[in-house]
Amino acid sequence: MNRYPIWVYLTVAVALALGLLYTLPNFYGETPAVQVSSARVTVKADESILARVEDELKRAGVPYTGVLLDATGVRVRFESVDMQGRGKDAINSLLNPDPAQAQFTVALNLMANSPDWLRSLRALPMYLGLDLRGGVHFLYRVSLDDALIKRLDGSSGNIRAQLREKSLRHNGISREGRALVIRFRDAETRDRARSVIAESFTELSLEPQDSEGEPRLIARIRPEAEKQIQDDAIKQNISTFHNRVNELGVSEPVIQQQGLDRILVQLPGVQDTARAKEILGRAATLEFRMVDAHAGSPDSRDYDASKIEAAIKGTVPMGTELQFARNEGRGGARGEPLLLSKQIILTGDRLTGASAGFDQNQRSSVNIDLDAQGGRIMRDVTREAVKRRMAVLLVEKGVPEVLTAPVIQSELGNRFQITGLFSAREAADLALLLRAGSLAAPMEIIEERTVGPSLGRDNIEKGFNSTLWGFVAISMFMLVYYVAFGAFSVVALSANLLLLVAMLSIMQATLTLPGIAAIALTLGMAIDANVLINERIREELRAGASPQASIAVGYERAFGTILDSNVTTLIAGIALLLVGSGPVRGFAVVHCLGILTSMFSSVVVSRALVNLVFGRRRRLASVPIGNTAWE
């Protein structure tokens, strides 16, 4: 009646063992570390950088306790703050010999102090949020009107080019507020132009109008297109933020949209507000320039090894500059030398899209899309530049870097391909770099604050103590009121807390003060299920049922009530998870997980213990479930 098959006990034992394993990393704390991340989007912190860092630390005699390569870069762990400072100086001198053109950001950070055997099992601690670890908080407001105006200004140039191609004369195009005003000499030309513009610019609504006898065409962005432009601007700004926060050594940044036009940025562990604002707000631009000379393939028209040799020695012809191509996979080392014209053909403002793909020979390629005016300029330039090379440069902090310099195979237009890349991954990376760059719409900071690390430690201590004393108070009540069955409930409650922390650690969730509040609330809700079970058992005993039958009926009949109450609470938690954001969402995640773990612990774990203790007794005379044993 009250016996579980052996596989149930094994399941409970394995669940508790895994819970303990993945909870352990949270008790080891953090240790001083140095994080190496790329200071430029064209440079990667990879295995070669890791090897160079290890060799330099050994050469400098700086002891370290561990090194790790992950998505954020290379992280090196040290025993003390003193060793951390020495290690940072040594690594910075190695990777950034010229501070004015730093390729990597070497930042002080904290790293989990878990032993290697735990990390090898992917047992990692939870991240701590801004309110527990300290850091900086920014709330940006995105100027969506500027994004629309920027699109209108771009459309203005494209309309001019389109009308010029169709030989349709106009008296000028100007922007008035959030509309373009196109003036014509006669209504017939206006009507023909309206058809041409409507066919090519579907996002614009066109309204004919006469003003003082002058035919006009009023172009406005359609409401649905406005919303799409605004959504794209928000998404691009968020994506750009994500590409930049690595320089600050942030393990788990929070970057998310709030409302229609706001972006929340939380950087735990960062205390330098000025540095954070500088990196988040910096601009990057894209440039297309012709190659004047190179020493690569002699098949192209601009091959001139002597010019390159002279430029490397310091003799650079007027109107040109010496640049080095990006060297993929070599830790930022300089690649092929190129002599570039200083004249800029196009900038990234004319780029409308970049995606990785394959050409007709199934070689990896990058598909480039330009707007109408950019396509016209590209056609004019490349018509006479077939078999020459054109360089694509990314300019950050005033420093240009060559992303690629392909050979022009034929006249180019609005859409063309860059081929000759080494792998599909490199093509995808290059497409990402081309799409990156300046923010899609300007922003302003409307709220900023800094949470000090001491306040974070105080919040952790208070949150931990509140959970601990709540657990102790509940345990004392259950032990006094339900005796042995109270002890089973306390063990089940401990298992619930263990499994909840383990799940949060496996998910690499960010724990905040609302999350700690949700853990404390989960303890109260979890013990409620055991109270229902214990009271149901006592009712059966009062009714005259045998102890074994009372235990079986108590668990079976209380389960329906427990399930109903947890399902309704879970529905409310899911609603908070779907609708809420920020602290509310963090609370909801812990709350929903706590409901799932409490169902398992209060029903399965507690009954496994009861069955293990009482289930093998054929003649159970009494059950210790109150101040006196019920017979």
C-alpha positions in Angstrom: 0.0 0.0 0.0 2.7 2.5 1.1 5.6 1.1 -0.9 7.4 2.7 -3.9 9.1 0.6 -6.5 12.9 0.9 -6.4 13.0 3.1 -9.5 11.1 5.8 -7.7 13.6 5.9 -4.9 16.4 6.0 -7.5 14.8 8.9 -9.3 14.5 10.9 -6.1 18.1 10.1 -5.1 19.4 11.1 -8.6 17.4 14.3 -8.6 18.7 15.3 -5.1 22.3 14.4 -6.1 22.1 16.5 -9.2 20.5 19.3 -7.2 23.3 19.2 -4.8 25.9 19.1 -7.6 24.6 22.1 -9.4 23.9 24.1 -6.2 27.5 23.7 -4.9 29.1 26.4 -7.2 27.0 29.1 -5.5 28.8 28.5 -2.2 32.4 29.0 -3.6 32.0 32.7 -4.1 34.0 34.8 -6.6 37.7 35.4 -7.1 39.6 38.3 -8.7 40.0 37.9 -12.5 41.1 39.8 -15.6 38.9 39.6 -18.7 40.3 40.1 -22.2 37.7 41.1 -24.8 37.9 42.7 -28.3 38.0 46.5 -28.3 37.1 46.4 -32.0 34.4 44.3 -33.7 36.9 43.1 -36.2 39.2 41.5 -33.7 38.5 38.3 -31.8 39.8 37.0 -28.5 40.4 33.4 -29.5 42.6 30.4 -28.7 45.7 32.2 -30.0 45.1 35.1 -27.6 44.6 32.6 -24.7 48.0 31.0 -25.5 49.7 34.3 -25.7 48.2 35.5 -22.4 49.4 32.3 -20.6 52.9 32.5 -22.1 53.2 36.2 -21.0 52.0 35.5 -17.5 54.5 32.7 -17.1 57.3 34.9 -18.5 56.4 37.7 -16.2 56.2 35.4 -13.2 52.6 36.2 -12.3 50.9 33.2 -10.8 47.3 32.5 -11.9 44.8 29.8 -10.8 42.9 29.3 -14.0 42.1 30.5 -17.5 38.9 30.2 -19.5 37.8 31.0 -23.1 34.1 31.7 -23.5 31.8 33.9 -25.6 32.9 37.1 -23.7 36.6 36.5 -24.3 39.5 35.2 -22.3 39.3 35.3 -18.5 42.2 34.6 -16.1 41.6 33.9 -12.4 44.1 35.0 -9.7 44.4 34.3 -6.0 44.6 37.9 -4.8 43.8 41.5 -5.9 47.6 42.2 -6.0 48.1 39.4 -8.5 45.1 40.6 -10.4 46.6 44.0 -10.9 50.0 42.7 -11.9 48.4 40.3 -14.3 46.3 43.1 -15.9 49.4 45.2 -16.5 51.3 42.3 -18.1 48.4 41.3 -20.4 47.7 44.9 -21.4 51.4 45.5 -22.3 51.4 42.4 -24.4 48.1 42.9 -26.3 48.1 46.7 -26.5 51.6 48.0 -27.1 50.1 51.2 -28.5 47.4 52.4 -26.1 46.2 54.9 -28.7 45.2 52.0 -31.0 44.1 49.4 -28.5 42.9 46.2 -30.1 41.7 44.5 -26.9 40.1 45.7 -23.7 41.8 44.3 -20.5 39.3 44.8 -17.7 39.3 43.8 -14.0 36.5 41.5 -13.2 35.3 38.8 -10.8 35.1 35.1 -11.8 33.4 32.1 -10.1 35.8 30.4 -7.7 34.3 26.9 -8.5 36.8 24.0 -8.8 37.7 22.8 -12.2 35.9 19.5 -11.8 32.6 21.4 -11.3 33.2 23.6 -14.3 34.0 20.6 -16.4 30.4 19.4 -15.6 29.0 22.8 -16.6 28.1 23.4 -12.9 28.2 27.2 -12.8 26.8 29.6 -10.2 23.9 31.9 -10.8 24.6 35.4 -12.0 23.9 38.2 -9.6 21.8 41.2 -10.7 22.6 44.9 -10.4 21.0 45.2 -6.9 23.1 42.3 -5.5 26.4 42.9 -7.2 26.5 46.6 -7.8 27.0 48.3 -11.1 25.5 50.9 -13.4 21.9 51.4 -14.6 21.0 53.5 -17.7 17.6 54.1 -19.2 17.8 55.5 -22.7 15.1 57.2 -24.7 15.4 56.6 -28.5 14.4 59.4 -30.7 12.1 57.6 -33.1 11.2 60.8 -34.9 14.9 61.2 -35.9 14.8 57.6 -37.3 11.8 58.5 -39.5 13.4 61.8 -40.6 16.6 59.9 -41.5 14.6 57.5 -43.6 12.8 60.4 -45.3 16.1 62.1 -46.1 17.4 58.9 -47.6 14.2 58.5 -49.7 14.6 62.1 -50.9 17.9 61.3 -52.6 16.6 58.0 -54.0 13.5 59.7 -55.5 15.7 62.3 -57.2 17.8 59.5 -58.7 14.7 57.6 -59.8 13.1 60.6 -61.5 16.4 61.4 -63.2 16.6 57.9 -64.6 13.0 58.2 -65.9 13.7 61.7 -67.4 11.0 63.3 -65.2 11.8 66.9 -64.3 10.8 68.5 -61.0 11.2 71.9 -59.4 12.8 70.5 -56.2 12.3 68.1 -53.3 12.3 69.3 -49.7 11.3 67.9 -46.4 8.7 69.7 -44.3 8.3 68.1 -40.9 7.6 64.4 -41.5 6.7 64.7 -45.2 8.5 65.2 -48.5 7.2 67.9 -50.8 8.0 67.3 -54.5 7.2 70.3 -56.8 6.5 70.0 -60.5 5.8 72.3 -63.4 2.6 70.6 -64.6 0.1 68.1 -63.4 0.8 65.6 -66.1 4.5 65.2 -65.0 3.3 64.9 -61.4 0.9 62.1 -62.3 3.6 60.2 -64.2 6.1 60.7 -61.3 3.5 59.5 -58.9 3.2 56.2 -60.7 7.0 55.8 -60.8 7.5 56.6 -57.1 4.6 54.5 -56.0 6.0 51.5 -57.8 9.5 51.8 -56.3 8.7 53.2 -52.8 5.9 51.2 -51.4 6.4 52.4 -47.9 5.3 56.0 -48.9 1.8 57.3 -49.3 1.5 59.9 -52.1 -1.0 62.7 -52.1 -1.4 65.1 -55.0 -1.8 68.8 -54.0 -1.8 72.2 -55.6 -0.4 75.2 -53.9 -0.6 78.6 -55.5 -1.0 77.0 -58.9 2.1 74.8 -58.5 1.4 71.0 -58.7 2.9 69.1 -55.7 3.2 65.6 -54.5 3.2 65.1 -50.7 5.0 61.9 -49.7 4.6 60.5 -46.2 5.6 57.2 -44.6 2.7 54.9 -44.1 1.7 54.1 -40.5 2.5 50.5 -40.8 5.9 51.3 -42.3 6.5 53.9 -39.5 6.0 51.2 -36.9 8.4 48.8 -38.7 11.1 51.5 -39.0 10.7 52.3 -35.3 10.9 48.6 -34.3 14.0 48.1 -36.5 15.7 51.2 -34.9 15.1 49.8 -31.4 16.3 46.4 -32.4 19.4 47.7 -34.1 20.3 49.9 -31.2 19.9 47.0 -28.8 22.1 44.8 -31.1 24.7 47.5 -31.2 24.7 47.7 -27.4 25.2 44.0 -27.1 28.3 44.3 -29.4 29.8 47.0 -27.2 29.3 45.9 -23.6 31.9 43.2 -23.9 34.6 45.9 -23.6 33.4 46.6 -20.1 34.0 43.0 -18.8 30.4 42.4 -18.0 29.4 38.8 -17.5 25.6 39.1 -17.7 24.4 42.5 -19.0 20.7 43.3 -19.1 19.8 45.1 -22.3 16.1 45.1 -23.2 13.3 47.3 -24.6 11.0 49.1 -22.2 7.8 50.5 -23.6 7.7 52.0 -27.1 10.9 54.1 -27.2 13.1 53.2 -24.2 16.0 50.8 -23.7 17.1 49.6 -20.3 20.8 48.8 -19.8 22.1 47.3 -16.6 25.8 46.4 -16.3 26.5 44.4 -13.1 30.0 44.8 -11.7 30.8 48.1 -13.6 31.4 51.1 -11.4 32.9 53.6 -14.0 29.8 55.3 -15.3 31.7 57.7 -17.6 33.5 54.8 -19.3 30.3 52.9 -19.8 28.6 55.9 -21.4 31.6 56.5 -23.7 31.6 52.9 -25.0 27.8 52.6 -25.3 27.4 55.9 -27.2 30.4 55.7 -29.5 29.8 55.8 -33.3 31.2 53.5 -36.0 31.0 54.1 -39.7 31.5 52.1 -42.9 33.5 53.3 -45.9 34.1 52.0 -49.4 37.4 53.1 -51.0 39.4 52.1 -54.1 42.7 50.2 -53.7 45.6 52.2 -55.3 48.2 49.4 -55.0 48.7 46.0 -53.4 51.2 43.2 -53.5 48.8 40.3 -53.7 47.5 38.7 -56.9 49.1 40.1 -60.0 45.9 39.5 -62.0 44.3 42.7 -60.8 45.1 46.1 -62.5 46.2 47.8 -59.3 49.0 45.2 -58.5 52.2 47.1 -57.7 54.6 45.5 -55.3 57.2 48.3 -55.6 54.7 50.9 -54.4 53.8 48.8 -51.4 57.4 48.3 -50.5 58.0 52.0 -50.7 54.9 52.8 -48.6 56.0 50.4 -45.9 59.4 52.2 -45.8 57.6 55.5 -45.4 57.1 56.8 -48.9 53.3 57.1 -49.3 52.0 58.8 -52.4 49.8 61.9 -51.9 46.1 61.2 -51.7 46.7 57.6 -50.4 47.3 55.9 -47.1 48.8 52.6 -46.1 46.4 50.2 -44.4 46.6 46.5 -43.4 43.7 44.1 -44.1 42.1 42.2 -41.3 43.9 38.9 -40.6 41.2 36.5 -39.5 42.2 34.0 -36.8 45.5 35.6 -35.8 44.5 37.6 -32.8 44.5 40.9 -34.5 47.8 40.6 -36.2 48.3 42.8 -39.3 47.4 41.2 -42.6 48.0 42.1 -46.3 49.3 45.7 -46.8 47.2 47.9 -49.0 47.6 51.3 -50.4 44.2 53.0 -50.4 42.8 56.1 -51.9 41.7 58.7 -49.3 38.6 59.5 -51.4 35.5 57.8 -50.0 33.2 56.3 -52.6 30.3 55.4 -50.2 29.6 55.3 -46.5 27.5 52.9 -44.5 24.5 55.2 -44.7 23.9 53.9 -48.2 24.0 50.2 -47.1 20.5 48.8 -46.6 21.4 45.1 -46.0 24.2 42.5 -45.8 23.7 38.8 -45.5 25.8 35.7 -45.9 25.1 33.3 -48.7 26.7 31.3 -51.6 27.5 32.1 -55.2 26.7 30.0 -58.2 29.8 27.9 -57.6 28.7 27.2 -54.0 31.5 29.4 -52.5 30.7 31.4 -49.4 29.8 35.0 -50.2 28.3 38.2 -48.7 25.3 39.8 -50.4 25.4 43.6 -50.2 22.3 45.8 -50.8 22.6 49.6 -51.4 19.9 52.2 -51.7 19.1 53.8 -55.1 21.6 56.6 -54.8 24.3 54.3 -53.5 23.7 51.9 -56.4 24.0 54.8 -58.9 27.3 55.9 -57.4 28.6 52.3 -57.3 27.7 51.8 -61.0 29.5 55.0 -62.0 32.7 54.1 -60.1 32.9 50.4 -61.0 32.1 50.8 -64.7 35.7 51.8 -65.3 37.3 49.8 -62.4 36.8 46.2 -63.5 39.7 44.0 -62.3 40.6 46.5 -59.7 40.2 46.0 -55.9 37.8 48.0 -53.7 38.3 48.0 -49.9 35.5 48.0 -47.3 36.6 49.7 -44.1 35.1 49.9 -40.6 36.0 53.1 -38.8 35.7 53.1 -35.0 37.1 55.7 -32.6 38.6 57.4 -35.7 40.7 54.4 -36.6 39.9 52.7 -39.9 40.3 48.9 -40.4 40.0 47.0 -43.7 37.3 44.3 -43.5 37.8 43.0 -47.0 39.2 44.1 -50.3 37.7 42.0 -53.2 38.5 42.3 -56.9 35.7 44.0 -58.9 34.7 41.4 -61.6 32.0 43.4 -63.3 30.0 46.6 -63.0 28.2 46.7 -59.7 24.8 48.3 -58.8 22.3 48.2 -56.0 23.0 44.6 -55.2 26.3 42.7 -55.5 28.3 39.9 -53.9 31.6 39.7 -52.2 33.2 36.3 -52.8 36.6 34.7 -52.2 36.1 34.3 -48.5 37.6 31.4 -46.6 34.6 29.9 -44.9 30.8 30.2 -44.4 31.5 31.3 -40.8 33.8 34.2 -42.0 31.1 35.2 -44.5 28.5 35.4 -41.7 30.9 37.3 -39.5 31.6 39.8 -42.3 27.9 40.3 -42.9 27.4 41.0 -39.2 30.3 43.6 -39.3 28.8 45.3 -42.3 25.4 45.5 -40.6 27.0 46.8 -37.4 28.1 50.4 -37.0 26.4 53.5 -35.8 23.2 53.6 -33.9 20.0 53.5 -36.0 18.5 56.4 -34.1 20.0 58.9 -31.6 19.3 58.4 -27.9 19.5 60.3 -24.7 19.9 59.1 -21.1 16.9 59.9 -19.0 17.9 58.0 -15.9 21.2 56.8 -14.6 22.4 55.5 -11.3 25.2 53.5 -9.8 24.8 50.8 -7.2 28.0 50.4 -5.1 29.4 46.9 -4.4 29.0 47.4 -0.6 25.3 48.0 -1.0 25.1 44.9 -3.2 26.8 42.8 -0.5 24.4 44.3 2.1 21.4 43.3 -0.1 22.7 39.8 -0.4 23.2 39.4 3.3 19.7 40.7 4.1 18.1 38.6 1.5 19.9 35.5 2.6 19.1 36.1 6.2 15.4 36.7 5.5 15.2 33.4 3.6 17.2 31.6 6.3 15.1 32.8 9.2 11.9 32.1 7.3 13.0 28.6 6.7 14.0 28.1 10.4 10.6 29.5 11.6 8.6 27.2 9.2 10.8 24.2 10.3 10.2 24.8 14.0 6.5 25.1 13.5 6.3 21.9 11.5 8.5 19.9 13.9 6.4 21.0 16.9 3.0 20.6 15.4 3.5 17.5 13.2 6.4 15.7 15.0 7.9 13.0 12.7 5.7 14.0 9.7 6.9 17.6 10.3 10.4 16.3 10.0 9.5 14.7 6.7 8.0 18.0 5.5 11.2 19.9 6.5 13.3 17.5 4.5 11.0 17.9 1.5 11.2 21.7 2.0 15.0 21.5 2.0 14.9 19.4 -1.2 12.6 22.0 -2.8 15.1 24.8 -2.0 18.0 22.7 -3.3 16.3 21.8 -6.6 15.1 25.4 -7.1 18.7 26.9 -6.7 20.0 24.1 -8.9 17.6 24.8 -11.7 18.4 28.5 -11.5 22.1 27.7 -11.7 21.6 25.3 -14.7 19.7 28.0 -16.5 22.4 30.6 -15.6 19.6 32.9 -14.4 20.3 36.3 -13.0 19.3 36.4 -9.3 18.0 39.8 -8.1 16.2 41.0 -4.9 12.8 40.2 -6.4 14.1 36.7 -7.1 15.1 36.3 -3.4 11.7 37.4 -2.5 10.2 34.8 -4.8 12.4 32.1 -3.1 11.1 33.1 0.3 7.5 33.1 -1.0 8.1 29.6 -2.6 9.1 28.2 0.8 5.7 29.3 2.3 3.8 28.0 -0.6 5.7 24.7 -0.7 5.0 23.9 3.0 1.3 24.6 2.5 1.1 21.4 0.4 2.6 19.3 3.2 0.2 20.9 5.7 -2.7 19.8 3.5 -1.3 16.3 3.3 -0.7 16.0 7.1 -4.1 17.4 8.0 -5.8 14.9 5.6 -4.0 12.1 7.2 -5.1 13.2 10.7 -8.7 13.5 9.5 -8.6 9.8 8.3 -7.1 8.8 11.6 -9.9 10.6 13.5 -12.4 8.8 11.3 -11.0 5.4 12.5 -9.0 4.4 9.5 -5.8 2.3 10.1 -2.5 4.3 10.1 -1.3 2.7 6.8 -4.7 3.4 5.1 -4.7 7.0 6.5 -1.3 7.7 5.0 -2.3 6.3 1.6 -5.6 8.1 1.5 -4.1 11.3 2.9 -1.6 11.6 0.0 -4.0 10.5 -2.7 -6.9 12.8 -1.7 -4.8 15.8 -0.9 -3.1 15.7 -4.3 -6.1 17.0 -6.2 -6.3 20.1 -3.9 -2.5 20.6 -4.2 -2.6 20.4 -8.0 -5.5 22.8 -8.3 -3.9 25.5 -6.1 -0.5 25.2 -7.8 -2.0 25.3 -11.3 -3.9 28.5 -10.6 -0.8 30.0 -9.0 1.3 28.9 -12.0 -1.2 30.6 -14.4 -0.7 33.9 -12.5 3.1 33.4 -12.6 3.1 32.7 -16.3 1.0 35.9 -16.9 3.7 37.9 -15.0 6.4 36.2 -17.0 4.8 37.0 -20.4 3.6 40.5 -19.6 6.1 41.7 -17.0 9.6 43.0 -17.6 12.7 43.7 -15.5 12.2 42.9 -11.7 8.7 41.6 -12.3 9.9 39.1 -14.9 12.8 38.0 -12.6 10.3 37.4 -9.8 8.0 35.4 -12.2 10.8 33.1 -13.3 11.8 32.1 -9.8 8.1 31.9 -8.8 7.2 29.5 -11.7 10.2 27.3 -11.1 9.4 27.2 -7.4 5.9 25.9 -8.0 7.3 23.1 -10.2 9.9 22.0 -7.7 7.5 22.3 -4.7 5.1 19.9 -6.5 7.8 17.3 -6.8 9.3 17.8 -3.3 6.1 18.0 -1.3 4.4 15.1 -2.9 7.1 12.7 -4.3 10.0 13.4 -2.0 8.0 13.5 1.3 6.0 10.4 0.4 9.2 8.6 -0.5 10.5 9.3 3.0 7.3 8.3 4.7 7.1 5.0 2.6 10.8 4.3 3.4 10.2 4.7 7.2 6.7 3.3 7.6 5.9 1.4 4.4 7.6 -1.8 5.3 5.8 -2.2 8.7 3.0 -4.6 8.2 1.4 -3.8 11.6 1.8 -0.1 12.2 0.2 0.7 15.6 0.5 4.5 15.6 1.6 7.4 13.5 3.6 10.3 15.1 1.7 13.2 13.4 0.8 15.4 16.3 1.2 16.2 20.0 0.1 12.6 20.6 0.2 9.5 18.4 -3.0 8.8 16.6 -4.0 5.1 16.9 
